[in-house]
Amino acid sequence: MEKLLLIGIDTRSMLNSALKLDYDIYSTSYFSTSDTPAIKNQKIILNEEDGLSCGVFEEEFNSEKLIEISKDYIDEVDYIIPISGISPTEFSRKDQKKILGNTNVKHIENKYKFYQKIKYEFKTPKTFYISDVDEAYEINNNHPESQFILKPVQGSGGYDINILNNNEDIQFNKGDFILQEYVHGINLSSSVLSTKNDAKTIMNSRLLTIHDFEKNNSFIYVGNILPLTEKSIMSNINDIDKINNLMMETSEKLSHKFNLIGSNGVDYILNETGLYVIEINSRLQGTFECIEKSLGINMLDAHIKACMGEIVEIPKPKYYSYKKIIYSPTRMKYEKIDLNNIFDLPHIGSITEKSEPLLTIIDKDKNFEKLYEKVEIASKKVNDAAIRYQQGIE
């Protein structure tokens, strides 16, 4: 039996799909959720125990360490699928040959190089590479008609993104940054399956950030609702079919332009002036489980087959599906919460720090309003549990 390694921040959802396929599965992840399937060949960095803090993800996570502890697995397996948090460029040339997915991603992961590649062909925000904050303010002053956001040149999940404001003292963290025109609008996303010769959009979705719920300046990824309809876009949009068709056409063009294979995602912002391309996620996306629930297919199987030259038959959506990541409103010691639509669960007694990812709500329903209500009720119950814990220790 061929051996397959899943490696990334959290492999839970992919493991559930992988275990239905004819492979000997290996897994290395950062997070150790209590609902992650236990398998023979498995390594987890974060040690969750009663009374111990899970720490701050941005401070603790290191992709190099994840690859380092996986070295024996990497040498042993036939195939590797990197998930969120790991770039194919971090593997050796020899090991890249085992990757099921894209390996030539430098012009995609580097947001400024990506902008340079698409700026004449696709509608996209003005983007500048900057060396320091003073340069950012200078560009801002030279373009008084525009508002800008500061982004890391490489990164995902919406972390370390700040609106540039002359009244605030913004500090550069480690790494390189871009200054990008801030486009107000609706966040959308496409999921595309690609072979070397073909590309097909599986589904479009409404992409959600913390800003959608709290109306603050946080762009951290929270989840998705799919498929994209007049209801799920949650805005007054007239011609949803036109938007869906434009997203499909654009995503497939981008897939061909960057020679993508497997399952990939394209993020957009839609406003009254048009559809803006923001970035490509050249890997399996956060919509993974939502698509499985909506279509009734195995997305890992679809990804593998696309990498090997076959695009599976895509059925029509049977359900709406909604994913919402809950970031803990307080410092919380986790106790069992009686809900059947929560996943990525901490171990009982472990401590999640304030604003760190606590768990994920995922549900489906044929009725959009019922689905939205179910997820929001679950969201309130989880947040109330965190607040009750905090009140109990004060």
C-alpha positions as CSV (number, residue, x, y, z in Angstrom):
1,M,0.0,0.0,0.0
2,E,1.3,3.5,-0.9
3,K,2.1,5.8,2.0
4,L,0.7,9.4,2.2
5,L,1.9,12.1,4.6
6,L,-0.4,15.0,5.6
7,I,1.5,17.9,7.1
8,G,0.3,21.3,8.4
9,I,-1.1,23.3,11.2
10,D,-4.2,21.1,11.7
11,T,-4.7,17.8,9.8
12,R,-8.0,16.8,11.4
13,S,-10.4,17.4,8.5
14,M,-8.0,15.9,5.9
15,L,-7.3,12.9,8.1
16,N,-11.0,12.0,8.2
17,S,-11.1,12.0,4.4
18,A,-7.7,10.3,4.0
19,L,-8.8,7.4,6.1
20,K,-11.5,6.6,3.6
21,L,-8.9,6.1,0.8
22,D,-6.6,3.3,0.0
23,Y,-3.4,4.7,1.5
24,D,-1.2,4.1,4.6
25,I,-1.7,7.5,6.3
26,Y,1.0,9.5,8.1
27,S,0.3,12.8,9.8
28,T,2.3,15.7,11.3
29,S,0.5,18.7,12.8
30,Y,0.9,21.6,15.1
31,F,-2.5,21.5,16.8
32,S,-3.6,18.5,18.8
33,T,-7.4,18.7,18.8
34,S,-9.2,16.0,20.9
35,D,-11.3,15.0,17.8
36,T,-8.3,14.4,15.6
37,P,-8.3,10.7,14.5
38,A,-5.5,8.8,16.3
39,I,-3.4,6.8,13.8
40,K,-0.2,4.7,14.1
41,N,2.1,7.2,12.3
42,Q,1.3,10.5,13.9
43,K,3.3,13.4,15.3
44,I,1.8,16.5,17.1
45,I,3.8,19.5,18.4
46,L,1.3,21.1,20.7
47,N,1.0,19.1,23.9
48,E,-2.4,19.9,25.4
49,E,-2.9,18.9,29.1
50,D,-5.2,19.8,32.0
51,G,-4.2,23.2,33.3
52,L,-1.6,23.9,30.6
53,S,-1.9,26.9,28.3
54,C,-1.9,26.3,24.5
55,G,0.0,29.6,24.1
56,V,-0.2,32.1,21.3
57,F,-0.2,30.5,17.9
58,E,1.7,33.3,16.1
59,E,4.5,33.2,18.7
60,E,4.8,29.4,18.9
61,F,4.2,28.0,15.4
62,N,7.3,27.3,13.3
63,S,6.9,25.5,10.0
64,E,10.6,24.6,10.0
65,K,10.2,22.6,13.2
66,L,7.2,20.8,11.7
67,I,9.3,19.7,8.8
68,E,12.2,18.8,11.0
69,I,10.2,16.4,13.2
70,S,8.6,14.9,10.1
71,K,12.0,14.1,8.4
72,D,11.7,10.3,9.0
73,Y,8.1,10.3,7.7
74,I,9.2,12.4,4.6
75,D,11.9,9.9,3.8
76,E,9.5,6.9,4.2
77,V,6.3,8.0,2.4
78,D,5.5,7.9,-1.3
79,Y,3.5,11.1,-1.3
80,I,3.2,14.4,0.7
81,I,0.3,16.8,0.9
82,P,1.3,20.1,2.6
83,I,-1.7,21.8,4.2
84,S,-2.1,25.4,5.6
85,G,1.1,26.6,7.3
86,I,3.6,24.8,5.2
87,S,5.0,25.9,1.9
88,P,6.2,23.4,-0.8
89,T,9.3,25.6,-1.1
90,E,10.4,24.6,2.4
91,F,10.9,21.0,1.3
92,S,14.2,19.9,-0.4
93,R,14.2,19.5,-4.2
94,K,14.2,15.7,-3.8
95,D,11.3,15.8,-1.4
96,Q,9.3,18.2,-3.6
97,K,9.0,15.4,-6.1
98,K,6.8,13.5,-3.6
99,I,4.3,16.5,-3.2
100,L,0.8,16.0,-4.5
101,G,0.1,19.6,-5.5
102,N,1.9,22.7,-6.6
103,T,5.6,23.2,-6.0
104,N,6.4,26.2,-8.2
105,V,4.6,28.7,-6.0
106,K,7.1,31.6,-5.4
107,H,5.1,34.0,-7.7
108,I,1.9,33.1,-5.8
109,E,3.0,33.1,-2.2
110,N,4.9,36.3,-2.6
111,K,2.1,38.8,-2.8
112,Y,4.1,41.5,-4.6
113,K,5.4,39.1,-7.2
114,F,1.8,37.9,-7.6
115,Y,0.6,41.4,-8.2
116,Q,3.3,42.0,-10.8
117,K,2.2,38.9,-12.6
118,I,-1.5,39.8,-12.8
119,K,-1.8,43.6,-12.7
120,Y,-2.2,44.1,-16.5
121,E,-4.6,41.2,-17.0
122,F,-6.9,41.1,-13.9
123,K,-8.6,43.7,-11.8
124,T,-6.5,43.9,-8.6
125,P,-5.7,46.5,-5.9
126,K,-2.7,48.8,-6.4
127,T,0.3,47.2,-4.5
128,F,3.7,48.6,-3.5
129,Y,6.7,46.8,-2.0
130,I,8.0,48.8,0.9
131,S,11.1,48.7,3.0
132,D,9.9,50.6,6.1
133,V,7.0,52.5,7.6
134,D,8.2,55.9,6.5
135,E,8.0,54.7,2.9
136,A,4.5,53.5,3.5
137,Y,3.4,56.9,4.8
138,E,5.1,58.6,1.8
139,I,3.2,56.4,-0.7
140,N,0.0,57.1,1.3
141,N,0.5,60.8,1.1
142,N,1.2,60.7,-2.6
143,H,-2.2,58.9,-3.2
144,P,-4.7,60.9,-1.1
145,E,-7.6,59.4,-3.0
146,S,-6.8,55.9,-1.7
147,Q,-6.8,54.1,1.6
148,F,-4.1,51.5,2.2
149,I,-3.5,48.4,4.2
150,L,-0.1,47.0,5.3
151,K,0.4,43.2,4.7
152,P,3.2,40.8,5.0
153,V,4.6,39.8,1.6
154,Q,4.0,36.2,2.6
155,G,1.3,35.0,4.9
156,S,-2.2,33.6,5.2
157,G,-5.2,33.6,7.4
158,G,-5.4,37.5,7.5
159,Y,-2.8,37.8,10.3
160,D,-0.6,40.9,10.6
161,I,-2.8,43.0,8.3
162,N,-3.3,46.7,9.4
163,I,-5.1,49.6,7.9
164,L,-2.5,52.4,7.5
165,N,-3.6,55.4,9.6
166,N,-1.4,58.5,10.0
167,N,-2.6,58.8,13.6
168,E,-1.4,55.4,14.6
169,D,2.1,54.1,15.3
170,I,2.4,50.9,13.2
171,Q,5.4,48.7,14.0
172,F,7.0,46.4,11.4
173,N,7.2,42.8,12.5
174,K,9.8,40.5,11.1
175,G,9.7,39.9,7.3
176,D,8.9,41.9,4.2
177,F,5.7,44.0,3.7
178,I,3.6,45.4,0.9
179,L,1.3,48.4,1.0
180,Q,-2.0,47.5,-0.8
181,E,-4.9,49.7,-1.8
182,Y,-7.8,48.9,0.6
183,V,-10.8,47.8,-1.4
184,H,-14.0,48.0,0.5
185,G,-16.5,45.3,-0.4
186,I,-17.7,41.7,0.0
187,N,-15.1,38.9,0.6
188,L,-15.6,36.0,-1.8
189,S,-13.7,32.8,-2.6
190,S,-13.5,30.2,-5.4
191,S,-12.4,26.6,-5.0
192,V,-10.9,25.2,-8.3
193,L,-9.8,21.7,-9.3
194,S,-7.0,21.7,-11.9
195,T,-5.0,19.3,-13.9
196,K,-2.1,20.2,-16.2
197,N,-4.6,20.7,-19.1
198,D,-7.9,21.6,-17.5
199,A,-9.5,23.6,-14.7
200,K,-13.0,23.5,-13.2
201,T,-14.5,25.6,-10.4
202,I,-16.0,23.4,-7.8
203,M,-17.9,26.1,-5.9
204,N,-17.9,29.8,-4.9
205,S,-18.4,30.9,-1.4
206,R,-18.8,33.9,0.9
207,L,-15.6,34.3,2.8
208,L,-15.8,35.6,6.3
209,T,-13.4,37.6,8.5
210,I,-13.6,38.9,12.1
211,H,-14.5,42.3,10.5
212,D,-17.8,40.8,9.2
213,F,-19.0,40.1,12.8
214,E,-17.4,42.8,14.9
215,K,-17.0,45.7,12.4
216,N,-13.4,46.3,13.6
217,N,-10.1,46.4,11.6
218,S,-9.3,42.7,11.9
219,F,-9.0,40.7,8.7
220,I,-8.4,37.3,10.3
221,Y,-10.1,34.5,8.6
222,V,-13.2,33.2,10.3
223,G,-14.9,30.8,7.8
224,N,-17.1,30.4,4.7
225,I,-20.7,29.9,3.7
226,L,-21.4,28.1,0.5
227,P,-22.6,27.7,-2.2
228,L,-22.8,31.4,-3.2
229,T,-26.4,32.5,-3.7
230,E,-28.5,35.6,-3.3
231,K,-29.0,34.5,0.3
232,S,-25.5,33.3,1.3
233,I,-23.7,36.4,-0.1
234,M,-25.6,38.3,2.7
235,S,-25.7,41.6,0.7
236,N,-28.1,43.3,-1.6
237,I,-26.8,41.8,-4.9
238,N,-29.0,41.6,-8.0
239,D,-27.3,39.3,-10.5
240,I,-25.7,36.5,-8.5
241,D,-25.4,34.3,-11.6
242,K,-23.3,36.9,-13.3
243,I,-21.0,37.1,-10.3
244,N,-20.7,33.3,-10.0
245,N,-19.9,33.1,-13.7
246,L,-17.3,35.8,-13.6
247,M,-15.6,34.2,-10.6
248,M,-15.6,30.8,-12.3
249,E,-14.1,32.3,-15.5
250,T,-11.5,34.3,-13.6
251,S,-10.4,31.5,-11.3
252,E,-10.0,29.1,-14.2
253,K,-7.9,31.6,-16.1
254,L,-5.7,32.1,-13.1
255,S,-5.4,28.4,-12.7
256,H,-4.1,28.1,-16.3
257,K,-1.9,31.1,-16.0
258,F,0.0,29.8,-12.9
259,N,-0.1,26.1,-14.1
260,L,-1.9,25.0,-10.9
261,I,-2.8,21.4,-10.2
262,G,-5.0,19.8,-7.5
263,S,-7.4,21.8,-5.4
264,N,-6.7,25.6,-5.1
265,G,-8.5,28.7,-3.9
266,V,-8.8,32.2,-5.3
267,D,-9.9,35.1,-2.9
268,Y,-11.8,38.1,-4.2
269,I,-13.4,41.3,-3.1
270,L,-16.6,42.5,-4.8
271,N,-17.8,46.0,-4.8
272,E,-19.7,48.4,-7.1
273,T,-16.6,48.9,-9.3
274,G,-16.1,45.2,-10.0
275,L,-14.5,41.9,-8.9
276,Y,-10.9,42.3,-7.5
277,V,-8.5,39.4,-7.4
278,I,-6.7,39.4,-4.0
279,E,-4.7,36.2,-3.8
280,I,-4.4,32.5,-4.7
281,N,-4.2,29.8,-2.1
282,S,-2.3,27.2,-4.0
283,R,-3.3,24.3,-1.7
284,L,-6.3,22.7,-0.1
285,Q,-8.5,25.4,1.5
286,G,-10.5,26.2,4.5
287,T,-13.7,25.3,2.6
288,F,-12.6,21.7,2.5
289,E,-15.2,20.3,4.9
290,C,-18.0,22.6,3.7
291,I,-17.6,21.4,0.2
292,E,-17.7,17.8,1.3
293,K,-20.9,18.4,3.3
294,S,-22.5,20.4,0.4
295,L,-21.6,18.1,-2.5
296,G,-21.2,14.7,-0.7
297,I,-17.7,14.1,-2.2
298,N,-14.3,13.3,-0.8
299,M,-12.2,16.5,-1.4
300,L,-8.9,14.8,-0.6
301,D,-9.7,12.2,-3.2
302,A,-10.6,14.9,-5.7
303,H,-7.4,16.8,-5.0
304,I,-5.2,13.6,-5.5
305,K,-7.0,12.6,-8.7
306,A,-6.6,16.2,-10.1
307,C,-2.9,16.1,-9.3
308,M,-2.7,12.8,-11.3
309,G,-4.6,14.2,-14.3
310,E,-8.3,13.5,-13.6
311,I,-11.1,16.0,-12.5
312,V,-13.8,14.1,-10.7
313,E,-17.5,14.6,-11.6
314,I,-18.8,17.6,-9.6
315,P,-22.5,17.1,-8.5
316,K,-24.9,19.9,-7.8
317,P,-24.9,21.2,-4.2
318,K,-27.3,19.4,-2.0
319,Y,-26.9,21.6,1.1
320,Y,-25.8,25.0,2.2
321,S,-22.8,24.6,4.5
322,Y,-21.4,27.2,7.0
323,K,-18.0,27.1,8.8
324,K,-17.2,29.5,11.6
325,I,-14.0,29.5,13.6
326,I,-14.5,30.8,17.2
327,Y,-11.7,32.8,18.7
328,S,-11.9,32.7,22.5
329,P,-13.4,35.9,23.9
330,T,-11.5,35.3,27.2
331,R,-8.7,33.2,28.6
332,M,-10.6,29.9,29.0
333,K,-10.1,26.4,30.5
334,Y,-12.0,24.1,28.2
335,E,-14.9,22.1,29.5
336,K,-17.1,19.9,27.4
337,I,-19.7,21.9,25.5
338,D,-22.9,19.9,24.5
339,L,-23.1,20.6,20.8
340,N,-23.0,18.2,17.8
341,N,-21.7,20.7,15.3
342,I,-18.4,21.7,16.9
343,F,-15.0,20.5,15.8
344,D,-11.2,21.1,16.4
345,L,-12.0,20.7,20.0
346,P,-9.4,21.5,22.7
347,H,-8.5,18.7,25.2
348,I,-10.6,18.9,28.4
349,G,-8.9,21.1,30.9
350,S,-6.4,22.8,28.5
351,I,-6.3,26.6,28.5
352,T,-7.0,28.7,25.4
353,E,-5.6,32.2,25.6
354,K,-7.9,35.2,24.7
355,S,-8.3,35.8,21.0
356,E,-6.7,32.4,20.1
357,P,-8.7,29.8,18.0
358,L,-10.9,27.9,20.4
359,L,-12.9,25.5,18.1
360,T,-14.8,25.4,14.8
361,I,-18.5,25.2,14.1
362,I,-19.4,23.4,10.9
363,D,-23.0,22.6,9.9
364,K,-25.2,22.1,6.8
365,D,-28.9,22.5,5.9
366,K,-31.0,22.8,2.8
367,N,-32.5,26.0,4.2
368,F,-30.0,28.9,4.5
369,E,-31.9,30.7,7.2
370,K,-32.1,27.6,9.4
371,L,-28.4,26.9,8.8
372,Y,-27.3,30.4,9.7
373,E,-29.5,30.3,12.9
374,K,-28.0,26.9,14.0
375,V,-24.4,28.2,13.6
376,E,-25.1,31.5,15.3
377,I,-26.9,29.7,18.2
378,A,-23.9,27.4,18.6
379,S,-21.5,30.4,18.4
380,K,-23.4,32.2,21.2
381,K,-23.3,29.1,23.4
382,V,-19.6,28.7,23.0
383,N,-18.8,32.3,23.7
384,D,-21.2,32.3,26.7
385,A,-19.3,29.3,28.1
386,A,-16.0,31.1,27.8
387,I,-17.4,34.2,29.5
388,R,-19.0,32.1,32.4
389,Y,-15.6,30.5,33.0
390,Q,-13.9,33.9,33.1
391,Q,-16.5,35.3,35.5
392,G,-16.1,32.2,37.7
393,I,-12.4,32.8,38.3
394,E,-12.6,36.6,38.8
